[in-house]
Amino acid sequence: MTYARTEPTDQEPDIRARPPLVREFLLVAGLFLAYKFGRRAANGHVEEAFRNAGNVWDLERALHLPGEGAVQGVLLHSQTLIHAANTYYATVHFPATVLFLVWLYWRRPLHYLWSRRILAVLTGGALVLHLLFPLAPPRMLTAAGLVDTGQVYGPTVYGATPATDTMANQFAAMPSLHVGWAVMVAVGLIVATRSRWRWLWLLHPAITLLVVVGTANHYWLDAIVAVALAALRLPRAARNVPAHLPWAADGGAGPGGGAHVPAYAVPGAGAEATGDSYAVGAAHPARTPAALAHPARIPAGTGAGR
């Protein structure tokens, strides 16, 4: 008897889980516009933003966090390096997140759904903090003694006069969405792929952290709060990703950190139970994890080796 394949492959995304494209485009675009206009609404709290900046700076010193100037000092040793950091800050943050969502939507629809939800919650939480806690970045704080590398070396995404900048709210440093989104992109790609190299995606948030601090656009606490916001949502959302996704088919660890059991290992688990069109109507002894671990024991003619 020949059995159909029981797990989707990297080339076979579950297209049934993919939400309508136009609806998703409008939803994501709407969330982005709401955030941009929300940040603009937080403009004008200059005195409060600088007062909060002084408090954050003093708190970091009380907590014995390393000075942001230590990172900037390394970057300033090379004009090429500081220019690269400014470019990374200005050009990678938003395009990388968009590409991440597009790839998930097309290749990992189920992962896309929970990733989009986490990004929406993270961004919404950040907007609330921007409104409640306006914060001048360290490049504006005299006590920090840091260089505004964007203005001095370029490129920069901010106007030279923060109080009248119509393109961005420069007093919305807490939390750092550059770091928050970078963490989400890295975690999402690690969970959604099976490559042994997938952990290298952690370089994105690591580099982003050094860049936002070294360019004096954010304090360490801005990044810590962003990671904490993401961490509050990630475990719960990750548990909702079905166990029959590609990385679970070979017994790999899922987003919750544990090993997932493939659908074919559960007696009576079929396409209706798992929601997977590749699953057979019931489990077969030749397709259990033990049998797959020892191909020589698989009876001939089962089709399990296909």
Solvent accessible surface area in square Angstrom, and as a share of the most:
residue,aa,sasa,rsa
1,M,169,0.75
2,T,83,0.48
3,Y,41,0.16
4,A,66,0.51
5,R,116,0.42
6,T,5,0.03
7,E,52,0.23
8,P,7,0.05
9,T,36,0.21
10,D,48,0.25
11,Q,139,0.62
12,E,36,0.16
13,P,24,0.15
14,D,25,0.13
15,I,110,0.56
16,R,144,0.53
17,A,22,0.17
18,R,53,0.19
19,P,11,0.07
20,P,82,0.52
21,L,117,0.58
22,V,107,0.62
23,R,124,0.45
24,E,5,0.02
25,F,139,0.58
26,L,114,0.57
27,L,71,0.35
28,V,50,0.29
29,A,34,0.26
30,G,35,0.34
31,L,75,0.37
32,F,71,0.29
33,L,95,0.47
34,A,60,0.46
35,Y,18,0.07
36,K,70,0.30
37,F,136,0.57
38,G,13,0.13
39,R,36,0.13
40,R,108,0.39
41,A,74,0.58
42,A,2,0.02
43,N,47,0.24
44,G,59,0.57
45,H,82,0.37
46,V,49,0.28
47,E,143,0.64
48,E,57,0.26
49,A,0,0.00
50,F,74,0.31
51,R,140,0.51
52,N,14,0.07
53,A,0,0.00
54,G,24,0.23
55,N,89,0.45
56,V,7,0.04
57,W,38,0.13
58,D,92,0.48
59,L,88,0.44
60,E,0,0.00
61,R,73,0.27
62,A,70,0.55
63,L,96,0.48
64,H,163,0.73
65,L,45,0.22
66,P,78,0.49
67,G,31,0.30
68,E,0,0.00
69,G,31,0.30
70,A,68,0.53
71,V,23,0.13
72,Q,6,0.03
73,G,32,0.31
74,V,93,0.53
75,L,23,0.11
76,L,62,0.31
77,H,162,0.72
78,S,43,0.27
79,Q,131,0.58
80,T,110,0.64
81,L,80,0.40
82,I,1,0.00
83,H,88,0.39
84,A,52,0.40
85,A,6,0.05
86,N,5,0.02
87,T,48,0.28
88,Y,54,0.20
89,Y,14,0.05
90,A,31,0.24
91,T,70,0.41
92,V,41,0.24
93,H,37,0.17
94,F,86,0.36
95,P,63,0.39
96,A,26,0.21
97,T,8,0.04
98,V,60,0.34
99,L,122,0.61
100,F,6,0.03
101,L,20,0.10
102,V,88,0.51
103,W,89,0.31
104,L,0,0.00
105,Y,24,0.09
106,W,150,0.52
107,R,53,0.19
108,R,13,0.05
109,P,3,0.02
110,L,36,0.18
111,H,1,0.00
112,Y,6,0.02
113,L,36,0.18
114,W,5,0.02
115,S,0,0.00
116,R,32,0.12
117,R,102,0.37
118,I,1,0.00
119,L,13,0.07
120,A,33,0.26
121,V,78,0.45
122,L,4,0.02
123,T,18,0.11
124,G,34,0.33
125,G,24,0.23
126,A,0,0.00
127,L,34,0.17
128,V,78,0.45
129,L,51,0.25
130,H,1,0.00
131,L,81,0.41
132,L,127,0.63
133,F,61,0.26
134,P,2,0.01
135,L,0,0.00
136,A,0,0.00
137,P,3,0.02
138,P,0,0.00
139,R,28,0.10
140,M,34,0.15
141,L,20,0.10
142,T,130,0.76
143,A,74,0.58
144,A,15,0.11
145,G,67,0.65
146,L,27,0.13
147,V,53,0.31
148,D,38,0.20
149,T,0,0.00
150,G,10,0.10
151,Q,76,0.34
152,V,94,0.54
153,Y,78,0.30
154,G,16,0.16
155,P,53,0.33
156,T,57,0.33
157,V,69,0.40
158,Y,38,0.14
159,G,32,0.31
160,A,84,0.65
161,T,86,0.50
162,P,38,0.24
163,A,70,0.54
164,T,97,0.57
165,D,14,0.07
166,T,91,0.53
167,M,146,0.65
168,A,14,0.11
169,N,2,0.01
170,Q,6,0.03
171,F,6,0.03
172,A,6,0.05
173,A,4,0.03
174,M,16,0.07
175,P,1,0.01
176,S,0,0.00
177,L,12,0.06
178,H,27,0.12
179,V,5,0.03
180,G,0,0.00
181,W,23,0.08
182,A,3,0.02
183,V,25,0.14
184,M,0,0.00
185,V,6,0.04
186,A,0,0.00
187,V,38,0.22
188,G,1,0.01
189,L,16,0.08
190,I,16,0.08
191,V,19,0.11
192,A,0,0.00
193,T,25,0.15
194,R,82,0.30
195,S,57,0.37
196,R,203,0.74
197,W,172,0.60
198,R,53,0.19
199,W,141,0.49
200,L,101,0.50
201,W,116,0.41
202,L,82,0.41
203,L,99,0.49
204,H,27,0.12
205,P,17,0.11
206,A,48,0.37
207,I,72,0.37
208,T,6,0.03
209,L,52,0.26
210,L,90,0.45
211,V,11,0.06
212,V,0,0.00
213,V,0,0.00
214,G,0,0.00
215,T,0,0.00
216,A,0,0.00
217,N,14,0.07
218,H,12,0.05
219,Y,0,0.00
220,W,35,0.12
221,L,21,0.10
222,D,0,0.00
223,A,6,0.04
224,I,89,0.45
225,V,42,0.24
226,A,0,0.00
227,V,63,0.36
228,A,50,0.39
229,L,41,0.20
230,A,1,0.01
231,A,52,0.40
232,L,143,0.71
233,R,56,0.20
234,L,24,0.12
235,P,72,0.45
236,R,154,0.56
237,A,3,0.02
238,A,5,0.04
239,R,165,0.60
240,N,101,0.52
241,V,6,0.03
242,P,44,0.28
243,A,36,0.28
244,H,25,0.11
245,L,10,0.05
246,P,8,0.05
247,W,9,0.03
248,A,0,0.00
249,A,14,0.11
250,D,97,0.50
251,G,39,0.38
252,G,25,0.24
253,A,62,0.48
254,G,9,0.09
255,P,28,0.17
256,G,57,0.55
257,G,60,0.58
258,G,40,0.38
259,A,85,0.66
260,H,47,0.21
261,V,91,0.52
262,P,12,0.08
263,A,12,0.09
264,Y,10,0.04
265,A,27,0.21
266,V,71,0.41
267,P,116,0.73
268,G,56,0.54
269,A,11,0.08
270,G,8,0.08
271,A,43,0.34
272,E,175,0.78
273,A,79,0.62
274,T,27,0.16
275,G,38,0.36
276,D,2,0.01
277,S,70,0.45
278,Y,53,0.20
279,A,13,0.10
280,V,20,0.11
281,G,67,0.64
282,A,52,0.41
283,A,32,0.25
284,H,40,0.18
285,P,104,0.65
286,A,2,0.02
287,R,12,0.04
288,T,44,0.26
289,P,68,0.43
290,A,68,0.53
291,A,15,0.11
292,L,62,0.31
293,A,70,0.54
294,H,85,0.38
295,P,95,0.60
296,A,105,0.81
297,R,170,0.62
298,I,30,0.15
299,P,78,0.49
300,A,107,0.83
301,G,58,0.55
302,T,13,0.08
303,G,13,0.12
304,A,7,0.06
305,G,73,0.70
306,R,197,0.72
